[in-house]
Amino acid sequence: MGSIFTIIDMLPAYGLLCYLLVAICIVIAFRAMIRIEGERRRLRVAVVAMLAGSAFVALLAYATYAIAAPYAQPDMVDFYRTYQPVVPLFLTGLFCVQAVSGVAAATGWRRGR
């Protein structure tokens, strides 16, 4: 029974780590797309789809943080309340990095290097 509470205690942190992993994978995919020669329209569609999926995962990560944090143990609740104002900034910052990488991939910017 104690393991269930451990999962609930760490669920907000797991959500943020999951989005960090998604962001890293998407940025790596966009970096690989920069080198692709071909139809830019298809690349733009792929970039928009990946950014839409990433935004959805970011919303899920924030919802997990907001919903599960109050149910954690008291010491963890204080920890999560301390960092609650920073979480949207963290998620938005990661999304902005992905968006810049996506624009670079869709436009072919830096392909010559």
Residue, then its C-alpha position, 0 to 999 in steps of 0.5 A: m500500500g505504501s508504493i501507491f502513495t510513493i507514486i502519487d508523491m512523485l507523479p507531478a515530478y514524473g510528469l515534468l520529466c516526461y515532458l522534458l524527455v519529449a522536448i529533447c526527442i522533438v528537438i533532436a528530430f527537428r535538428a535531423m529534419i534540417r538536413i532533409e532535402g525535399e518538399r518543405r510543405r511536408l516538413r511544415v506539416a510534420v513540424v506543426a503536428m509535432l508541436a501540437g502533440s508537444a503542446f498537448v503533452a505539456l498541458l497533460a504534464y501541467a494538469t498532472y502537476a496541478i491535480a496530483a500535487p495536493y494529494a502528496q505527503p505533507d512535505m512533498v506538498d510544500f515542495y510542489r507549492t514552492y515550485q508551482p509558479v515556475v512550472p508553467l515557465f519551465l513548460t513554456g520555455l521548453f515549448c519555445v525551444q521546440a518551436v524555434s527548432g521547428v521553425a529552423a527545420a521547416t524553413g531549412w535554416r542553417r542547412g548550409r553548415 
